[in-house]
Amino acid sequence: MADSDSWLFPFFVMEVSWMSKNSNNPKRNKPKILTKYDQFVVPRLRDIPIWVREGATDEEIAKRLNIHIWTLGDYRRKHPKFAEVLERPTKWETHVYPRLAEIQQWFEEGVNAEDIIRKLDIGKTTWYEYIDKHPMLAELVKWSRSVPISHVENSLLKAATGYEYEEIKTIIEEDKNGKKKTRIEKVKRYQPPNPTAMIFYLKNRAPNEWNDRRELVVNTKALEQERKQLFLDMIEADVVDADYEAIEESVEIEEGYVEPDDSHP
């Protein structure tokens, strides 16, 4: 560069520097393109859990968000936060857990499992799935079922051994003036042991000693060996028993022939 042009150099450097800085501005200031997720879903993320608790379906939620149901499914897969707010409570949280006390009471009263499942408005498969999944429910069912069984066992033992009880009678009496009075009369009575209850209790509590069934175990292998040994013993003794028939000897007599009388010489 000639000396006459040296005074232009600072301006040239400044111009290049300004152009290089200015060339980056379009990229940095480029506006962000908003998707439907940013426009319609993100502003309503706090509203969606409320809709879910109110029982809104996916189709209804998609309509409220002004998106297609397929788009909702796509956003559910791509955006974990959206999937989280869409998650609905299970029937364990809504139908079973809040009613554990009632379930315990029903079992203690002797209500069967099918009726309880119907009361809870859940499926049979769901019920047994929750029993496997939630130890709390499994223990409650096991314990609650044992309560009526224990009551029955105690009543059976009581009937088998005999017991005293109090009989209460309500007697209405009328005095001379025609005024009615109520009198309660208590009488102590004794119920003797019930033989049927005794037999039933003993057969179930001590089956080995009191069960009527007797099992007969036949060892066929031992019997077969015994028969073989008996056969060998007979061969060695050269004694073989045979079946036989006694045949009676017969004599033919010619017609006209007279058998001599041996009594006369």
Long-range contacts (C-beta under 8 A, 24 or more apart in sequence): 36-67, 36-71, 37-75, 37-79, 37-82, 40-65, 40-66, 40-67, 41-65, 41-67, 41-75, 41-79, 41-82, 45-81, 45-82, 45-85, 48-82, 48-85, 48-86, 49-85, 52-85, 52-86, 52-87, 52-88, 53-89, 58-86, 61-86, 91-122, 91-126, 92-130, 92-133, 92-134, 95-120, 95-121, 95-122, 96-120, 96-122, 96-130, 96-137, 100-136, 100-137, 100-140, 103-137, 103-140, 103-141, 103-144, 104-140, 104-143, 104-144, 106-144, 107-141, 107-144, 107-145, 107-147, 107-148, 108-144, 108-147, 108-148, 109-148, 110-148, 113-141, 156-197, 156-200, 156-201, 157-201, 159-191, 159-193, 159-194, 159-197, 160-193, 160-194, 160-197, 160-198, 160-200, 160-201, 161-193, 162-190, 162-191, 162-192, 162-193, 163-190, 163-191, 164-188, 164-189, 164-190, 164-191, 165-189, 165-190, 165-191
